[in-house]
Amino acid sequence: MKTVCMVDNSVRPHSPFWAEHGLSFWIESGGEAILFDTGASGSVLIHNLGLAGLSLRNLQGLALSHSHPDHTGGLPAVLEPWEAMPTYAHPDLFRPRYSRANGEMQSKWLPMSTEGLKHKAELHLSEAPQAIIEGVWTTGEITDRPGPEGRSAQHFVRTGEDWVPDPYRFGDRVAHCPAGTTLELQ
């Protein structure tokens, strides 16, 4: 199995890779490849894929940890060449999310409309683990987290008329590494 960090908050000094607040990994296993998250923008992701010699056309699937824009901002660029990209996520993917900034709630979720995503993606939404390619599965919903979650006190969802903390019902805990870093597991 091979994992290449395509987007992260940092890059190595003097690296030609670009960094941005976001996350994306290219994962290969059994001769197939998926993308885990898409970073915050298509421009950084596409630039870094090109430097790594990787093509979106070689993907067999896409996994989304959650719908915040630093993990889904590159969705339009990733899905653009596809008619039905197999896409794996939690059913909560389409729940609108917000961030409080300067006392106001601002939308903080998918960069595409629900209909646009449904048109370009073959959606596999499940709370249970799902096989994506040989040796690569989603975790399914993660609810009990004894360690730090990376949760922001400024992220919310609506429940009826009330604002409640974003439950982060997705598997969004992964190790960060500089963009362009390759990890190979035997």
Buried (B, 14 or more C-beta within 10 A) or exposed (E): EEBBBBBBBBBEEEBEBBBBEBBBBBBBBEEBBBBBBBBBBBBBBBBBBEBBEBEBEEBBBBBBBBBBBBBBBBBBBBBEEBEEBBBBBBEBBBBEBBBBEEEEEEEBBBBBEEEBBEEBBBBBBBBEEBEBBEEBEBBBBBEEEEEEEEEBEBBBBEEEEEEEEBBBBBBBBBEEBBBBBEEEEE
